[in-house]
Amino acid sequence: MLRITDARTGETVDAVPARRGLTRVEAHVPGYDPSALRVLLVADLLVRALEIGGTPVWALLTGDREQAELHAGAAALGIRPFEDRRDVGPGWGESQAVHVVGEGGTAPDGVRVAVAPVRTPDIPAGTDPAEIRLALLTVPRSTPARLDAAALTEAHDTLPRWRRAVAGWARHPSRPVPDTVRGRLRTAWEDDLDVPEVLRVLRWVETSDLPEGARFETYAYADRLLGLELTRDLGAPA
């Protein structure tokens, strides 16, 4: 079961309501900037983790300005659409609200997930948004993220390599995700959305002696959370 640290109290609480009713995940951002996009990214991860666990989710965006820019920037990073809060009323059957906010931000009552800011120099024009997503995922959400040359270079090297590897493993007979590996992945993201640990598991799997088919299924399974399109190059020439 997914548990999350409530920034209001510092306590770890269940992100999944006891009755398995609809959970509202609401991202709160004042306007468009890299830190706001990181808030939306964390909200996207939370939505994905809840859905993997079978919890119905209603994703909302509360922003004071630059809504169009926020939606466009989120789409570029592979963040699934959020409804604008002003356009909707109370959710039918809603049983829990989780608010995702920037560090020091405010939100209505409910579980609050705080996200540290992005401190970044100018990102080079033409940088693949998926590489920016990966670079942000590598940093714990409570730690300020710096999208400098080193972080972007590592993401630029890692993402194409993983996509090529996944495409290659897909040519082998499929094998199930080993129970121990599945358990490590689920334990990581259900423990306060520890996405850096999920990535560490994938790095171990990449060079492990697991069958190629099992490595493929492991990466495909983890990508339901990560949203990095790791299976994008399936069918491409070797």
C-alpha positions in Angstrom: 0.0 0.0 0.0 1.3 3.4 -1.0 2.4 5.5 2.0 3.4 9.1 1.8 5.0 11.7 4.1 2.4 14.4 5.0 4.3 17.7 4.9 2.0 19.3 7.4 2.7 16.8 10.2 5.9 15.0 9.1 4.0 11.7 9.6 3.8 8.9 7.1 0.2 8.3 6.1 -1.7 6.0 3.7 -2.2 7.7 0.3 -4.9 5.1 -0.4 -8.3 5.6 1.4 -9.4 2.7 3.5 -12.6 2.3 1.4 -10.7 2.4 -1.9 -12.9 5.3 -3.0 -11.9 8.0 -5.5 -8.7 9.9 -4.5 -8.3 13.4 -5.6 -4.7 14.4 -6.4 -4.5 18.2 -6.7 -1.3 20.0 -7.9 -1.0 23.6 -6.7 1.3 25.9 -8.6 1.3 29.7 -8.8 2.5 29.9 -12.4 4.8 28.5 -15.0 8.4 27.7 -14.2 10.6 24.6 -13.8 9.7 24.2 -10.2 6.0 24.2 -11.1 6.6 21.5 -13.6 8.4 19.5 -11.0 5.3 19.7 -8.8 3.2 18.5 -11.7 5.7 15.7 -12.3 5.5 14.5 -8.7 1.7 14.6 -8.9 1.8 12.6 -12.1 3.9 9.9 -10.4 1.5 9.8 -7.5 -1.4 9.3 -9.9 0.4 6.5 -11.7 1.4 4.8 -8.5 -2.2 4.9 -7.2 -3.6 3.6 -10.5 -1.1 0.7 -10.5 -2.4 -0.2 -7.1 -6.0 -0.2 -8.4 -7.1 3.1 -6.8 -9.3 5.4 -8.9 -7.8 8.9 -9.2 -9.1 12.3 -10.1 -6.2 14.6 -11.1 -6.6 18.4 -10.8 -4.4 21.4 -11.4 -4.8 24.6 -9.3 -2.9 27.5 -10.8 -3.3 31.2 -10.6 -1.9 32.1 -14.0 -0.2 30.8 -17.2 -2.4 27.8 -17.4 -1.8 27.2 -21.1 1.9 27.2 -20.6 1.6 24.8 -17.6 -0.4 22.4 -19.7 1.9 22.6 -22.6 5.0 22.2 -20.5 3.5 19.2 -18.7 2.6 17.5 -21.9 6.1 17.9 -23.2 7.4 16.2 -20.1 5.1 13.2 -20.6 2.8 14.3 -17.7 -0.7 13.1 -18.3 -3.5 15.8 -18.5 -4.8 17.4 -15.3 -8.2 19.1 -15.2 -8.3 22.7 -14.3 -9.6 23.1 -10.7 -11.9 26.0 -11.6 -13.8 24.0 -14.1 -15.0 21.2 -11.8 -17.1 20.7 -8.8 -16.8 18.1 -5.9 -15.9 14.6 -7.0 -18.6 11.9 -6.8 -17.7 9.3 -4.2 -14.4 11.1 -3.3 -12.9 9.8 -0.1 -9.5 11.4 0.1 -7.6 14.4 -1.2 -3.8 14.6 -1.6 -2.3 18.0 -2.4 1.0 18.3 -4.1 2.7 21.7 -3.5 6.0 23.4 -3.9 8.2 23.7 -0.8 6.6 26.2 1.5 3.4 26.3 -0.6 -0.1 26.3 0.8 -3.0 24.0 0.1 -6.4 23.2 1.6 -6.9 20.6 4.3 -5.8 17.1 3.3 -2.5 15.2 2.9 0.1 17.5 1.6 3.2 16.4 -0.5 5.9 18.9 -0.6 8.3 19.2 -3.6 11.7 21.0 -3.5 12.4 23.6 -6.2 14.4 23.2 -9.4 17.5 25.3 -9.4 18.8 25.3 -12.9 20.9 27.3 -15.4 19.5 27.7 -18.9 18.6 24.4 -20.4 20.2 24.0 -23.9 17.7 24.4 -26.7 16.7 21.1 -28.2 17.1 19.1 -25.0 14.8 16.1 -25.2 12.0 16.6 -22.6 12.2 12.9 -21.7 15.8 13.4 -20.7 14.7 16.3 -18.5 12.0 14.1 -17.0 14.6 11.4 -16.2 17.0 13.9 -14.7 14.3 15.2 -12.4 13.3 11.6 -11.4 16.8 10.9 -10.4 16.7 13.4 -7.5 14.5 12.8 -4.4 11.6 15.1 -4.4 12.6 16.6 -1.1 16.0 17.7 -2.5 16.4 20.7 -4.8 17.0 19.6 -8.4 19.7 21.1 -10.5 19.5 20.5 -14.2 23.1 21.3 -15.0 25.3 19.9 -17.7 26.3 16.8 -15.6 22.7 15.9 -14.8 21.5 16.3 -18.4 24.5 14.5 -19.9 23.8 11.5 -17.6 20.2 11.4 -18.7 21.2 11.9 -22.3 23.5 8.8 -22.0 21.1 6.7 -20.0 17.7 7.0 -21.7 18.7 6.0 -25.3 20.8 3.2 -23.9 17.9 1.8 -21.9 15.5 2.1 -24.9 18.0 0.3 -27.1 18.4 -2.4 -24.5 14.7 -2.8 -24.0 14.2 -3.2 -27.8 16.9 -5.8 -27.9 15.5 -7.8 -24.9 12.1 -7.8 -26.6 13.5 -10.0 -29.4 13.9 -12.8 -26.8 11.2 -15.0 -25.3 9.2 -13.2 -22.7 9.8 -14.1 -19.0 7.8 -12.8 -16.0 9.2 -10.1 -13.8 10.9 -12.1 -11.0 9.0 -11.8 -7.7 12.0 -10.4 -5.9 12.5 -7.7 -8.5 8.8 -6.8 -8.6 8.8 -6.7 -4.8 11.8 -4.3 -4.8 10.1 -2.0 -7.3 6.8 -1.9 -5.5 8.5 -1.5 -2.1 10.4 1.5 -3.5 7.5 3.4 -5.0 5.1 2.5 -2.2 7.6 3.9 0.3 6.9 7.6 -0.1 7.4 7.5 -3.9 11.1 6.6 -3.7 11.6 6.9 -7.5 15.4 7.1 -7.2 15.4 3.6 -5.7 13.2 2.4 -8.6 15.9 3.7 -11.0 18.6 2.0 -8.9 16.7 -1.3 -9.3 16.6 -0.8 -13.1 20.4 -0.1 -13.2 21.0 -3.4 -11.4 18.6 -5.3 -13.7 20.4 -3.8 -16.8 23.6 -5.6 -16.1 22.2 -8.6 -14.2 22.2 -12.2 -15.3 18.4 -12.3 -15.5 17.0 -13.6 -18.8 16.5 -11.0 -21.5 12.8 -11.5 -21.5 12.6 -10.9 -17.8 14.6 -7.7 -18.1 12.3 -6.5 -20.8 9.2 -7.2 -18.7 10.8 -5.5 -15.7 11.5 -2.3 -17.6 8.1 -2.3 -19.1 6.5 -2.8 -15.7 8.5 0.0 -14.0 7.8 2.4 -16.9 4.1 2.3 -16.0 5.3 4.5 -13.1 8.3 6.3 -14.7 6.6 7.4 -18.0 9.9 7.4 -19.9 8.6 5.5 -23.0 11.2 2.8 -22.5 9.5 0.6 -25.0 9.4 3.3 -27.7 12.1 1.7 -29.9 10.5 -1.8 -30.2 10.7 -3.0 -33.7 13.5 -0.6 -34.7 16.5 -2.0 -36.6 19.1 -3.6 -34.3 
